[in-house]
Amino acid sequence: MTQTESIPKILEGKIAVITGGNSGIGLATAHRFVQEGAYVFIVGRLQNELDAAVKQIGKNIFGIQGDISNLKDLDRLYDTVRQQKGRIDILFANAGVAESASLESISESHFDKLFNVNVKGLLFTVQKALPLFQDGSGGSIILTASVGGSKGFEGISVYAATKAAVRSFARSWTMDLKQRKIRVNVVSPGPIATPMLSSAGMKLSEEQIEQFKTNIVNAVPLGRMGNPDEVAKAVSFLASNDSSYVTGIELFVDGGMAQI
C-alpha cells in the first residue's frame, strides 16, 4: 500500500445508535465508530456529559438526552434518527446501571431500578429501533451484558440477573430476526475502569470500592482492569462486516475471567 492509499474504514457510511454513549464503554465506542467512518447518535441521561462527548468527538456525532427506561424518550430518539438519517445500520444497546446489595438488603426499589433500565429499557431500545433497520442489509445489534451474568459474585445478584436476561434476549432475538438478516450479539465486559465502577456508581464507600477492585483483579488471569477502548474494539468488530458470519454469540472482554 502506497502512502496515497488510505486504509479502508470498516464502518464507512454506517448509521449507528449508542445508548449510554456519554461515558465509559459507550463513549469509547462512539469514538471508535466515528474513526471507522460511521455517523453516530449517542444517548445519555445527562445533557452536560452529552455535550462534552459531542465536543470531544467533534464530527459525525449527535447527542440526544434521554432515559431508556422511559418509552417516550425512546420514541423521541428514533423520531430524531428517522428525521435526520432515515435508517439505522448498527445499534449498540449499552446503557445500564449497577448497584450492589446483599441478599438480605435487596429492596423493591433496588430491584425495580435495575430491571427497568437493564432489562425493560434494553428490550424496548431494540424493539423500537427495528423499523429503522433495512431488511437484508446486514444490520447489527450489540447488547452489553457482563461477566457477572455468568459467574457468581457476592452482593450483585440482582444486577447479575439482569445481565443474564440480556444474554437470553440475544439467543431469542437471533432467531426472531434471522429472516431480516439482522445479527444480534452480546459483548460481556469484565472489570473495566469506567465511571460505573466507582463509589458513586456502585453506592459503596471508597474503601469498599478499592477492596472490590483488588478482589476482582485477583480473579482476572491477565491481572489487571480493562479499559473502555478494549471493549470498543470488540464492539466495532461485531458491528462491522468483519463479523458477517457471527450472530448469537457472547464475546467476553474480561481478561479471561469467565473462562476459568
C-alpha positions in Angstrom: 0.0 0.0 0.0 1.4 3.4 -1.0 1.3 6.5 1.2 -1.5 7.9 -1.1 -3.8 4.9 -0.4 -6.0 5.1 2.6 -6.7 2.2 4.9 -10.4 1.1 4.4 -12.7 2.1 7.3 -14.8 -0.8 8.4 -17.9 1.2 9.3 -17.8 3.7 6.3 -21.2 5.2 5.7 -22.9 3.3 8.5 -25.5 4.9 10.8 -25.1 3.9 14.5 -27.0 4.5 17.7 -25.3 4.0 21.0 -27.2 4.2 24.3 -25.2 5.1 27.3 -22.9 6.9 24.9 -21.8 9.8 27.0 -19.2 8.0 29.2 -17.2 4.8 29.7 -17.6 2.0 27.2 -20.3 3.8 25.2 -18.2 6.9 24.7 -15.1 4.9 23.8 -17.2 3.0 21.2 -18.6 6.3 19.8 -15.0 7.5 19.3 -14.0 4.3 17.5 -17.2 4.1 15.4 -16.6 7.7 14.1 -12.9 6.9 13.5 -14.1 3.9 11.4 -16.4 6.1 9.2 -19.8 5.9 10.9 -22.2 8.6 11.8 -23.2 8.1 15.5 -26.2 9.1 17.6 -25.3 8.9 21.3 -27.9 8.8 24.0 -27.5 9.6 27.7 -29.4 11.0 30.7 -27.1 13.9 31.5 -27.1 16.7 29.0 -23.8 18.2 30.2 -22.0 14.9 29.6 -23.6 14.5 26.2 -22.5 18.0 25.2 -18.9 17.3 26.4 -18.9 14.0 24.5 -20.1 15.6 21.3 -17.5 18.3 21.6 -14.8 15.8 22.3 -15.5 13.7 19.3 -16.1 16.7 17.1 -17.7 15.4 13.9 -20.3 12.9 12.7 -21.8 12.8 16.1 -25.2 13.9 17.6 -26.3 13.7 21.2 -29.8 13.0 22.4 -30.8 13.3 26.0 -33.0 10.5 27.3 -33.7 7.7 29.7 -34.0 4.3 28.1 -36.5 3.2 30.7 -38.8 5.9 29.5 -40.6 4.8 26.4 -41.5 8.3 25.3 -37.7 9.2 25.4 -37.1 6.2 23.1 -39.8 7.3 20.7 -38.2 10.8 20.6 -34.8 9.3 20.0 -35.9 7.2 17.0 -38.0 10.1 15.6 -34.8 12.2 15.6 -32.8 9.4 13.9 -35.6 8.9 11.3 -35.8 12.7 10.5 -32.0 13.1 10.3 -30.7 9.9 8.6 -33.7 7.7 7.8 -32.2 4.4 8.9 -30.1 2.6 11.4 -27.4 0.1 10.5 -25.9 -0.5 13.9 -27.5 -0.4 17.4 -25.2 -0.7 20.5 -27.7 -1.2 23.4 -25.2 -0.3 26.0 -27.0 1.8 28.7 -27.2 0.2 32.1 -27.0 0.7 35.8 -25.2 -1.2 38.5 -25.7 -1.2 42.2 -24.7 -3.6 44.9 -27.0 -5.1 47.6 -26.7 -8.2 49.8 -29.5 -10.7 49.5 -30.7 -9.6 52.9 -30.9 -5.9 51.9 -32.4 -6.1 48.5 -35.4 -3.7 48.3 -38.2 -3.4 45.8 -36.8 -0.1 44.6 -33.3 -1.7 44.0 -34.9 -4.5 42.0 -37.1 -2.2 40.0 -34.4 0.3 39.2 -32.0 -2.3 37.8 -34.7 -4.3 35.9 -36.3 -1.1 34.5 -33.1 0.0 32.9 -31.1 -3.1 32.2 -34.0 -5.3 31.0 -37.1 -3.3 30.2 -35.1 -0.4 28.8 -32.9 -2.6 26.7 -35.8 -4.6 25.3 -37.7 -1.5 24.1 -34.4 0.1 22.9 -34.1 -2.8 20.5 -37.8 -3.2 19.6 -38.4 0.5 18.8 -35.3 0.6 16.6 -36.4 -2.3 14.4 -38.5 -0.3 11.9 -35.4 1.7 11.0 -33.3 -1.3 10.1 -33.3 -2.3 6.4 -34.1 -5.9 5.7 -31.2 -7.9 4.2 -28.7 -5.1 4.6 -26.6 -6.7 7.2 -27.8 -4.8 10.3 -26.0 -5.4 13.6 -27.4 -5.2 17.1 -24.9 -5.5 20.0 -26.1 -5.8 23.6 -24.0 -5.1 26.7 -24.1 -7.8 29.3 -21.4 -8.6 31.8 -19.2 -11.4 33.1 -21.4 -11.1 36.2 -24.2 -12.8 34.2 -22.1 -15.9 34.0 -20.2 -16.0 37.3 -21.3 -15.6 40.9 -20.2 -12.6 42.8 -21.2 -11.5 46.3 -23.7 -8.7 46.6 -24.7 -8.2 43.0 -27.4 -10.8 42.5 -30.0 -8.5 41.0 -27.5 -6.9 38.6 -26.2 -10.3 37.6 -29.8 -11.5 36.9 -30.4 -8.5 34.6 -27.3 -9.3 32.6 -28.2 -13.0 32.4 -31.5 -11.8 30.9 -29.6 -9.8 28.3 -27.7 -12.9 27.2 -31.0 -14.8 26.9 -32.5 -12.0 24.8 -29.7 -12.3 22.3 -30.4 -16.0 21.8 -34.1 -15.5 21.2 -33.7 -12.3 19.1 -31.1 -14.0 16.9 -33.9 -16.4 15.9 -36.6 -13.6 15.8 -34.6 -11.5 13.4 -32.9 -14.2 11.2 -35.3 -13.6 8.3 -34.4 -9.9 8.2 -30.6 -10.8 8.3 -30.1 -8.7 11.4 -27.3 -10.1 13.6 -27.6 -10.0 17.3 -24.6 -10.4 19.6 -23.6 -9.7 23.2 -20.4 -8.2 24.5 -19.7 -9.1 28.1 -17.0 -6.9 29.8 -15.1 -8.0 32.9 -13.8 -5.4 35.3 -13.4 -2.2 33.2 -12.2 1.2 34.5 -15.3 3.2 33.9 -17.4 5.7 36.0 -19.9 2.9 36.7 -17.2 1.1 38.7 -16.9 3.9 41.3 -18.1 4.7 44.8 -21.0 6.7 43.4 -21.9 4.2 40.6 -21.9 1.2 42.9 -23.1 3.0 46.1 -20.1 1.8 48.1 -17.5 3.7 50.1 -14.1 4.5 48.5 -12.6 1.9 50.8 -15.1 -0.8 49.7 -14.6 0.1 46.0 -10.8 -0.3 46.3 -11.2 -3.6 48.1 -13.7 -4.7 45.4 -11.3 -3.8 42.6 -8.4 -5.6 44.4 -10.5 -8.8 44.8 -11.8 -8.8 41.3 -8.5 -8.1 39.6 -7.1 -11.1 41.6 -9.6 -13.2 39.7 -8.5 -12.0 36.3 -5.8 -14.1 34.6 -4.3 -11.1 32.9 -4.0 -9.5 36.3 -5.4 -6.0 35.6 -8.5 -4.0 34.9 -9.5 -3.5 31.3 -10.0 -0.1 29.7 -13.1 1.0 27.7 -11.3 1.1 24.3 -10.5 -2.6 24.6 -14.3 -3.3 24.8 -14.9 -0.7 22.0 -12.6 -2.7 19.7 -14.6 -5.8 20.2 -17.9 -3.9 19.7 -16.5 -2.5 16.4 -15.8 -6.0 15.2 -19.3 -7.1 16.0 -20.8 -4.0 14.3 -18.8 -4.5 11.1 -18.9 -6.8 8.1 -15.8 -8.5 9.5 -18.2 -10.4 11.7 -20.7 -11.1 8.9 -21.0 -14.8 9.9 -21.2 -14.2 13.6 -24.5 -14.0 15.4 -26.0 -15.1 18.7 -22.6 -15.1 20.5 -21.4 -13.7 23.8 -18.0 -12.2 23.4 -16.2 -11.8 26.7 -13.8 -9.0 27.0 -12.7 -9.9 30.5 -9.0 -10.8 30.7 -10.1 -14.5 30.8 -12.1 -14.1 34.0 -15.2 -16.0 32.8 -13.1 -18.8 31.3 -11.6 -20.2 34.4 
